Amino acid sequence: MTVPELRTTRLQLRPLRPADADGLHEALGHREVTRYLSDVPPSPERTRMIVERLCAASYPTGMGHWVWQERTTGALVGRGYLVPSPVDPRERPEAGWFLGHRWWGTGLACEAGQAILRYAFVALACPAVIARVHPDNAASLRLAERLGFHGGEPLGDAANPRLLMVAPRRAAPGRGYPVGHPG
Ligand SMILES: CC(C)(COP(=O)(O)OP(=O)(O)OC[C@H]1O[C@@H](n2cnc3c(N)ncnc32)[C@H](O)[C@@H]1OP(=O)(O)O)[C@@H](O)C(=O)NCCC(=O)NCCS
């Protein structure tokens, strides 16, 4: 198992598959979405390579990558992850989020983020989750704060700065149990 399906009011979060590459490229392969990650959006070929690499990676049980699908339309709107952090000495897993620009400001990223955190805290019993956010990425910082992350210790170098945000386990708001979970 990589990650289980999660459901929120408007979204289904399901494990990322190689076949999602073109849909993800359509939703996320735009300058607004990649601004703080790379100079130019990846080509469709590069997106396919990245998705294949993410799908082939091996993670501890229950961690990995999700695509976010709108439940009413089936549209692929974004993706998120919960994976071991390459930078955290305390071995807290790292969460991340990417939403297609046309859905920004609708609360979908918050809904998906809540589901991922709730899953991390309830199903995996993680004591805390971290996120690394570019200091100029106001939307992502706001989302992180809304999800209960705090902190902001600087990481990286001038060319690739990041803030280390930490969300401690708590009663995470919102829905987001794995499908079939009694909660
Ligand atoms: C970071 C990112 C996911 C945030 O997306 P977002 O749309 O701003 O976040 P949300 O879905 O939570 O939407 C938040 C806004 O929707 C509003 N909202 C919340 N629930 C809502 C609802 N049910 N209906 C309508 N609006 C709603 C909130 O009030 C909020 O508005 P505000 O910021 O003015 O207060 C998005 O900017 C993104 O994908 N960026 C590029 C990728 C990236 O940099 N990822 C981070 C890597 S660390």
The ligand as a Tripos MOL2 file, in Angstrom:
@<TRIPOS>MOLECULE
LIG
   48    50     1     0     0
SMALL
NO_CHARGES

@<TRIPOS>ATOM
      1 C1         -0.6740   27.0690   -2.0580 C.3       1 LIG1
      2 C2         -2.0120   26.8780   -2.7550 C.3       1 LIG1
      3 C3         -2.3390   25.3860   -2.8230 C.3       1 LIG1
      4 C4         -3.0880   27.6290   -1.9820 C.3       1 LIG1
      5 O1         -4.2970   27.6100   -2.6990 O.3       1 LIG1
      6 P1         -5.5130   28.5430   -2.2520 P.3       1 LIG1
      7 O2         -6.5640   28.4090   -3.2660 O.co2     1 LIG1
      8 O3         -5.0120   29.9100   -1.9040 O.co2     1 LIG1
      9 O4         -5.9100   27.8700   -0.8940 O.3       1 LIG1
     10 P2         -7.3720   27.4630   -0.4400 P.3       1 LIG1
     11 O5         -7.9480   26.4410   -1.3690 O.co2     1 LIG1
     12 O6         -7.2640   27.0730    0.9660 O.co2     1 LIG1
     13 O7         -8.1890   28.7660   -0.5950 O.3       1 LIG1
     14 C5         -8.0190   29.7260    0.3400 C.3       1 LIG1
     15 C6         -8.9990   30.8460    0.0740 C.3       1 LIG1
     16 O8        -10.2790   30.3190   -0.2880 O.3       1 LIG1
     17 C7        -11.2630   30.8120    0.6330 C.3       1 LIG1
     18 N1        -12.1900   29.7130    0.9230 N.ar      1 LIG1
     19 C8        -12.0920   28.7950    1.8910 C.ar      1 LIG1
     20 N2        -13.1320   27.9570    1.8510 N.ar      1 LIG1
     21 C9        -13.9090   28.3550    0.8040 C.ar      1 LIG1
     22 C10       -15.1100   27.8810    0.2390 C.ar      1 LIG1
     23 N3        -15.7490   26.8020    0.7260 N.pl3     1 LIG1
     24 N4        -15.6090   28.5430   -0.8310 N.ar      1 LIG1
     25 C11       -14.9840   29.6180   -1.3230 C.ar      1 LIG1
     26 N5        -13.8260   30.1070   -0.8340 N.ar      1 LIG1
     27 C12       -13.2940   29.4770    0.2220 C.ar      1 LIG1
     28 C13       -10.5190   31.1970    1.8750 C.3       1 LIG1
     29 O9        -11.2120   32.2250    2.5560 O.3       1 LIG1
     30 C14        -9.2010   31.6500    1.3040 C.3       1 LIG1
     31 O10        -9.2530   32.9880    0.9120 O.3       1 LIG1
     32 P3         -8.2590   34.0000    1.5730 P.3       1 LIG1
     33 O11        -6.8960   33.4300    1.2840 O.co2     1 LIG1
     34 O12        -8.5310   35.2610    0.8640 O.co2     1 LIG1
     35 O13        -8.5750   33.9700    3.0200 O.co2     1 LIG1
     36 C15        -1.9450   27.4240   -4.1950 C.3       1 LIG1
     37 O14        -1.6280   28.7850   -4.1280 O.3       1 LIG1
     38 C16        -0.9200   26.7110   -5.0550 C.2       1 LIG1
     39 O15        -1.1830   25.6220   -5.5800 O.2       1 LIG1
     40 N6          0.2530   27.3360   -5.2620 N.am      1 LIG1
     41 C17         1.2730   26.7870   -6.1490 C.3       1 LIG1
     42 C18         1.9300   25.5170   -5.6620 C.3       1 LIG1
     43 C19         2.7440   25.7950   -4.4320 C.2       1 LIG1
     44 O16         3.4620   26.7860   -4.3720 O.2       1 LIG1
     45 N7          2.6130   24.8860   -3.4710 N.am      1 LIG1
     46 C20         3.3090   25.0140   -2.2260 C.3       1 LIG1
     47 C21         4.5810   24.2640   -2.2160 C.3       1 LIG1
     48 S1          5.1970   24.3940   -0.5290 S.3       1 LIG1
@<TRIPOS>BOND
     1     1     2 1
     2     2     3 1
     3     2     4 1
     4     2    36 1
     5     4     5 1
     6     5     6 1
     7     6     7 2
     8     6     8 1
     9     6     9 1
    10     9    10 1
    11    10    11 2
    12    10    12 1
    13    10    13 1
    14    13    14 1
    15    14    15 1
    16    15    16 1
    17    15    30 1
    18    16    17 1
    19    17    18 1
    20    17    28 1
    21    18    19 ar
    22    18    27 ar
    23    19    20 ar
    24    20    21 ar
    25    21    22 ar
    26    21    27 ar
    27    22    23 1
    28    22    24 ar
    29    24    25 ar
    30    25    26 ar
    31    26    27 ar
    32    28    29 1
    33    28    30 1
    34    30    31 1
    35    31    32 1
    36    32    33 2
    37    32    34 1
    38    32    35 1
    39    36    37 1
    40    36    38 1
    41    38    39 2
    42    38    40 1
    43    40    41 1
    44    41    42 1
    45    42    43 1
    46    43    44 2
    47    43    45 1
    48    45    46 1
    49    46    47 1
    50    47    48 1
@<TRIPOS>SUBSTRUCTURE
     1 LIG1         1 GROUP 0 **** ****
